[in-house]
Amino acid sequence: MSTDRLAGETPPGQEAAPGTAEARTPDDAAGPGGAAAPESAAAQEGAAAPGEGATGREESAETAGAEAEAAGAEAGAAAADSGAEAGAVGSGEEAGTPSTGAESVTPASGADAANPGAANGSPASGPETGTPSSGAETAAPASGAAAANPGTAKANPASGSAKATADALAAAVRAVESGERSAASFFNDAPRPARPAAPAAQPAKGAPQGGPQAGPTGPGPEVTRQPTAQETGGPARPGGPEGGATGPADAAPAATGPAPAPRPAVRTLPGVEGVRQVLAAGGAPETLAEQTAEVLGERAAEALAEDPWLLLGVPGVRPEQADGFARALLGPACGPGDERRAQALVGWLLEQAALAGHSALEAAALRAALAQRSVPDPDDALQAAIADGAVLVFQDAIDEPGGRARPATGDDEEEQPVRVLLGLDRFAMAEESVADGLARLLNTFEAVAEPTQGTAPAEDCEAAADGATADEAKADGATAAGDAQVTDGDTPGERPATTAPDTGTGTGTPTDHDTAPRPAPPSATAWEAVAAAAPSPSAAELIRAAAHSGLVAHTGAEAARAEPAALIAAARSLGLRAFGATHTENGRRRLAAHLTDSAADATATGSPDPAAAAVTVSGLLSGREGPGRDADGALALDLLVVLDAPQLDLETAALLVESLTDGTRLVLSGDPGVLWSAGPGRLFADLLAARFCPQVASRTPDFGPIGELVSGIGIGELSQVEAPGKEVVIVPVRDAGEAVHRTVQLVADSVPRAFGVPADHTQVITVGHGGAAGTRALNAALKERLNPGPGRFGGFDPGDRVAYTPAPGRTVPGTVTGADAAGLHLDCDGSALVVPREQVGTGALRHGWALTAHQAAGTRWPAAVVVLPGDATGGLTRAWVYTAFSRGERHLSVVQGADQALARAIAEVPVKERTTRLRSLLQQSVQSSEEPPAAD
């Protein structure tokens, strides 16, 4: 297992978590009282803090319950009123009435006084016992109907049902208008605590045909399932008669005897105080209250009291700690086979897999992980999760040895082997959105064509070979030089008039929120002119590829970043709205420097400030940087170059691709040797492996001893390099203690004295956060030497170097300048930033003298000190070493305690693999486009 995780601890074997997700891994595990001891010593620092940048359990399955219920309903039967579309029920007794397509109404105030006799088999006792109706829906009782005899519901005619529905609707409207209840509360009400299971409350076998018990089938109980807390805003119900989550008591895998009578209901306080009350009752740290309330929503206290395993959704909480919390709250009713526990574990395991970079897991791996967590029937747990819509199932084609998926075969041929994958819906949707968006950009791209009717053959056969189709190449006919001029008559206010590269008339930057149509695109002659003027052959090749394709992949190391800059400058000289987006602010500044150099060699740039075309991905998407958005909400640009593409996670990539309008050119550029994104997915690697679009490989090498060393690592070789100016220095150490001592000595004394690089411009990079030579230990030693202080601002002092993670996978280096009621003030490369008080000390902010390789990705410093302690060799891979060693511009010191494990990792462990679906989705898109139309 990898130690290259933000938590600095090795996960259990069943989590299959490669060291690719430090920026999202929980920092310290919460340790509820009575639970198992935390897995790392960091938990002793106090109440558990979430992982940096962690946002808790995503609300990604809000509508999955309704879809699962609809899929499992019998033909002609009424839809069950237990899906997400029907709304969450106000109490555990009112969810049983079926509907005929319209939404059922949650009872208004007073419904909680319903006759308890409904539990004994009346139609209102739960979704399993709903009364079938034909053409009319039965509503839950309104305010005044709570005391109605439940036995009358069975004989209600359709007219009575309609009247009850009208009364319920009227009561609900009055409650909202009077301010007694909010509209959202009708969808977020939590059910009451479960009643003890009773024989009369097992209606699954005797329910009438067509009733709501007809649900998804599988090895688990064949009952309509209760939506999860994320679907309804309330808790998932326990295995009692009204919950529907575990079905009949004799079918529950955790049955250890009859369920005891519930404890007297404790009236919880509203809001965070109620959550704190429930946490205290279960022996969990009350400091988790705010996080828990944020994860579980408005009715978090009620939800947590009924389903204690929802605590697993809080970042940093481990299953054994949630088990201890559940035992404290439920007593004898708690067991390892409780379906609530199994459901929570399925989601938790997939979330942990996402932290490790996987967008899905194979069913066999997830089944084994559940078995190791003492789930009695993993198959039943998976079937239940699938039926609830909590996870999605996919069949992924197994690749041929050559790397491509097998082509589809005829009906008489052998079926293609597949693997079954399970994943959370938000990652599945993101992956499919990226695949669809990339295909859209390719398919909607208009080939370069001259405005006049030309019949001459294409001038640039080389550009056509780089990805243009035959039709595109034919469209590249030669025309008069005057046709290369870009007119501005169709685009008033969009940008100043620009012409062919030899005019140099560009005077402004495209305006934001442009609603004018796009101008006439540059001609093939104009594109060839700017390609011929490119500063290098690789840059010319990239320009030609971008001219003839809506999607291009460009690979290269640090020196190759000049090529995308040349493309951006060339496109802007042609009048296009072209921008380059980087992963970090440091990368943006490096791109801006390249753009300035490219503009100095060009006759026209389209902007008085070429550096304005350099933005960050986060700034572009938020609107803080770049051209803004047009009237349709799309980014107002014609060409976007994304540098540091390997750092794009699935969800960010999906948002970015969806923000590009049809016909926009997208170039994804990056170094394929660096670590993949901190979030799930491996977008750039999958795109290259699928061979989905034209690819341009830079032939520009990185020079100097560091470049030579890193280039060898990229092909699996660790060789000695000549470093006459001590650009590369190896410092052998015997143990972790000596590694920390020598690191402090290098940063504070040796590097400043030998190279003139101050300590605040030297970055320490190590394998993980934990351990005797992890970021915590190194930062403590460096602070004591470089900026000693009491840590009066939440553990920080003015002058401390810090690393702030505003979002998972994105690290912003800075220096503390002060603090006030608003929070901690930072100076981040000249930009002021305030970290809110509630985020200080939660893992979103750390000391930053020492970082992990994932945190350092996308940024370079004048000098880098890479620490390789002997106890962290399990986290070393070729990609990790490549990334860490390439962070220094002028000097690299390697504190070497890994001995021969370093060379073995470089030669034998290229990368920690991830399970994703994007490659197969892209290949399927290619195959479907290549298939001939079916004959009539």
URURUR-V635568 format. One record per helix or strand of 2 or more residues. SS is the DSSP state (H for helix, E for strand). FROM is the first residue (numbers start at 1). TO is the last residue. If there is no record, write none. Layout:
ss->SS from->FROM to->TO
ss->SS from->FROM to->TO
//
This chain:
ss->H from->13 to->15
ss->H from->22 to->24
ss->H from->41 to->45
ss->H from->64 to->72
ss->H from->84 to->86
ss->H from->111 to->113
ss->H from->116 to->119
ss->H from->127 to->129
ss->H from->143 to->145
ss->H from->150 to->155
ss->H from->158 to->177
ss->H from->185 to->188
ss->H from->199 to->201
ss->H from->229 to->232
ss->H from->249 to->251
ss->H from->271 to->281
ss->H from->286 to->296
ss->H from->300 to->306
ss->H from->308 to->313
ss->H from->319 to->333
ss->H from->339 to->355
ss->E from->361 to->362
ss->H from->363 to->372
ss->H from->378 to->388
ss->E from->392 to->397
ss->E from->418 to->423
ss->H from->425 to->443
ss->H from->461 to->465
ss->H from->470 to->474
ss->H from->481 to->484
ss->H from->524 to->532
ss->H from->537 to->548
ss->E from->551 to->555
ss->H from->558 to->573
ss->E from->578 to->582
ss->H from->585 to->601
ss->H from->610 to->613
ss->E from->614 to->616
ss->H from->617 to->622
ss->E from->639 to->642
ss->H from->645 to->647
ss->H from->650 to->658
ss->E from->665 to->670
ss->H from->683 to->690
ss->E from->694 to->697
ss->H from->704 to->714
ss->E from->728 to->732
ss->H from->736 to->755
ss->H from->759 to->761
ss->E from->762 to->766
ss->H from->775 to->786
ss->E from->801 to->807
ss->E from->810 to->820
ss->E from->823 to->828
ss->E from->831 to->836
ss->H from->837 to->839
ss->E from->845 to->847
ss->E from->850 to->852
ss->H from->853 to->856
ss->E from->861 to->868
ss->H from->870 to->875
ss->H from->878 to->885
ss->E from->888 to->896
ss->H from->901 to->908
ss->H from->918 to->930
//
